[in-house]
Amino acid sequence: MRVQHNIPPVFDKNSKILILGSFPSVKSRETEFFYGHPQNRFWRVLSTVFGCDLPKTVDEKRNFLLAHGIALWDVISECDIEGSADNHINNVIPNDLTPIFSACPIHTVFVNGRTAQKLYDLYLFPLTGRAAVYLPSTSPANASWSFERLLLEWRRIITE
């Protein structure tokens, strides 16, 4: 099934890092915000890394990102996908990152998971010339990574 990304990017003039996922899950598309599946560890990992309370509402999540200089979006604008699994993504059209890079002093791009890394390297790196730093996926499908192990890697967003 052909699906278009329905969530606008989050960023402002103070965003210094950009985190890119691959494409929103079914649950995220339903809630119209990033990492909407309750088992995805993205918000728990970030709030722990920054030593903050877990944001729960869309407004709290957006405010959390902006307060910490984080821009958030996905690599893919449109694709064929069944369900939410990254391995079902085909016929990709990438997002245009120009609005973010032209409005923000982004110094580091991070990708959330191998699929985001692969697609970024294929479609966006040739356009941006900016290498992306890989971080392991926070998806519940990445069950081989414990929460503690994810934290060790994701702390890089405050040190790089």
Order of alpha helices (4+ residues) and beta strands (2+ residues): beta-beta-alpha-alpha-alpha-beta-beta-beta-alpha-beta-alpha-alpha-beta-alpha-alpha
